[in-house]
Amino acid sequence: MIRTLIQREVLDKIFSAQFLIIMLLCVVLIPLGLFISLKDFEKQQIDYMDNVQNYYTKYQGKADVNLNAEGYRSPSVLNIFSSGLNEHLPYRVVTNVDKGYTIETKNRQTSLISVLFGKIDFTLIVTSFLSILSIIFTFSCVSGEKESGTIRLIFSNSIQKWKFVVAKILGNYILFCIPFFIAVIIGLIIINYSSYSSIFTPDFLVPFLFIIFVTLLLILLLFNLGFFISTLTHSSLTSIIALLFIWVFCAFIIPKVSPMVAQIIFPIDSSEIFETKRKALIEDMEREYHNQLKSLYEQKLSAHNINFNKLNDLMDASTKDAREEYEIEKEIVDKDFQDRFQSEVSKFDKSYYDYQQRQYSISMGIARISPISSYMTIMAEVCQAGFSEIENFRKQATYFQLFVQENIYSHWYKRYYAASGSATAGFYRKDRELDPKTIPVPEFRYNQLTLDKVMNHIWIDFLLIFFFCVVFFLLGFFNFLKYDVR
C-alpha cells in the first residue's frame, strides 16, 4: 500500500509545473554555481603558486638574519562548495627576528561588484533556492488534499494514516532529489575536468559525501516542516504564507541579527583597534628593553672610569673591557626579554582570541535557533573556510616562527650599544664559516584540518539539524493522526 501511495505522489508531481521548474533551476544553478566557484578557486590557486614562487626567488641564497620568512595558506578545493569566511581568513604569515610573526588577511583584490551583490556558491544555492523550492514542493501536500476533498476519498479505503504520512513525505522527497542528484553529477564532471582538482582523492571525496549527506538531511528537514505546517491549515494559501514567513525568519533574520545581538551583549574591540594596541604593546616592550641595555652599558662604562658623554665612538679600543662585561650580562637581559616578549604577546593575542570566541559562542547560540544557520556553519567548517581555520593557521604560524628561529635566526647574535643619546647596532654571525647562501629558504607547509577534527567544531550543529528534522516529522505525524478526515 505504501508503494502505491508513493507512486501516486510521484506520478502526480512528475509532470507538474513545480517539478519542471525545480528540474530546470537545479540543472542550471548548481552546475553554474560550481563552475563559477571552480574558476575562483583556480585563480586563488594560481595566485598562491605565484606568491610561493616569488618568495623562493626573492630569498634564494639570502637566508640570513634579515630574512622575513613568508608562509602562505593554500586554498582548498572544497571552497567550491562554500566560500565561507575565505575572504577574511589569514592567508600569509611573515616572521621577524625581533618582533615574532605577523599574520596578514588580505590575499587579493576582490571585485567590488561581488562584494556588493555577493557570490554564488553551492551553500547559497541550497540555503536560498533549494530551501524555498522545498517549501513550494510541500506547502499543499495536506492542505491541498483537504481543499480538493481527495483526502476523504483516500481514507474511504482501509488506509492507515501513518502510511499516508510516510508516502507523502517520502514520495515528494525522492522526486525532489532526482534533479538535485542530476545537477550534482554534472557539477562533479565540471570539477573533475579542472587541472587543479580531482574528485577521486580522499581529501575531496570524504568531505564531499558528508556535504551531500548534510544537504539531503536539511532538505528532508524542510520537507518535514512543510508537511507539519500543511497539517495545521485547511488552506494552501495560508500554508504557503506561514512557510514563507518561517523561511524568511530562518534564512535571513536570525543569521543577520545574531552577530548584532552578540555585539551588544558582549562588545569587543575591532581587529583594527586590536592591531593598534598590539603594536603599541610591542613598541613599549622594545623601548623598555633598549633603555635597559642603555643603562647597563652606561654602568659598565662608568665602572671603567669612561665618560660616556664624551665618547664619539661607543665601540673604540678604550671600551673593549666594558663591552666584554656588557656582552656577558646582555645575554641574560636578552633571554629575559625574549621570554617576556613571547609571553606577553601570546597572552595578549590569546586574550583577544578568547573574547572573540566568547562573542562567537553567543552569536552561534542565537543563530542555532535556525537550522539553516547550522547548515551554513557546517558547510563553512567542512569546506575549510570557517572559524576553526583561523586558530589552525595561528598555531601553524607559531610553529613556523619557531622553525625559522631555530634554523636561521639562531645562527646570528645582535650587538647593541647605547649611551648618552647615541646608539649603534648590528647582527653578526656566530659561526664565521657559515655561508648564508647554503641555508635553504624556510618552507611553510600548511596542513588544513581533516574532517574528523572539523567534527569537533560542528557536532552540535549537525545534531541540531537532525533534531529539528525528527521534531518536525513527529509534530506533523501526530498532528495528522488527530485530524478527522470526515
C-alpha angles and dihedrals in degrees: 000000000000089000091053092049092049090050089051091054093047094047092047093054106029094079095035125112089243093061094044091051091048091048092050095046094046095047091047105035103041097049090040092050092047091047093052091046090048092055090049090051091049090053091050090049092051091048090049093051091047092050092050093046093049090050093054092044091049097051103029106132091004101088096138136123091289091061114121096197114212130209125187131204108236116228118248123231087220088071083082088077097042130010089191111161092343095126091052101040121106112266105176140033120199120194127212132192093228109023103040117230134328126207122217125200105188107092104164144345110282121212109257089217091058090049090050098047101023131234128281117231138149093274093052091048092052097044095042112026106022093042094054091042088055089055092048089050095054109028093097100033092112106007089052091053089050093050095048094042094232091123089071091052091050094052093043082083121066096270121148115230095231090059090053091051094048092046093049095051098036096044094051092041094053091047092049092050093056096074090038093058092043090054093046092051091052089049092051091052089053092049094048092054090062116102090220099055143042128192094207098072122099091233088062105028100052096049090042093056089049090049091053091047093052091045092052089047091053091049090050089050091054091047090053090048091050091049092048094051090044090057091054096057137056094204128067089212092056090046096053093045091052092047093048090051091051091046094052090047094050099038101041118005101050097042092046097043099043097074091046091052091046090052090053094046095043113014120192135179119276119251090255092056090045092053090048092052091045092052091048091051092052092047092050092050093048091048091051090047093052092047089052091052091046092052091048093051093047089052091053092048091049091049088059092047093250116149100223091188089069098043115117093182119037090197103046123130094269092063097051097104092043091050093051092053090043093052091053094054092037090067089062092047091048093051092048090049094049092049092047092044093053092044097048096043092045090048091049092048093046092049092055091043090052090051089051091050092050092051089045091052091052092048093048092047088060096039093052089072082082117061088206089063089052090050092051090050092050092049094049093049096044090047089053094245101104139097093279089066090063093059091040092055092045091055093048091046088056091051090048092053091050091048092052090044092054098042102035117011095043090067090067136059130200125234115203125175123176133167137147097004097312130096141179127195141172144152122249133189117252091209111044091196092058111108113207089207089068094055111096119235108258113256123215113208109189115209113203120213117271122229094257091056092045089055088067087066100041107035092101092053091047092051091047092055090049091046094051090046092055094041094052091047093050093046092051093043097051093040090055091047088060092050115109107218091196 
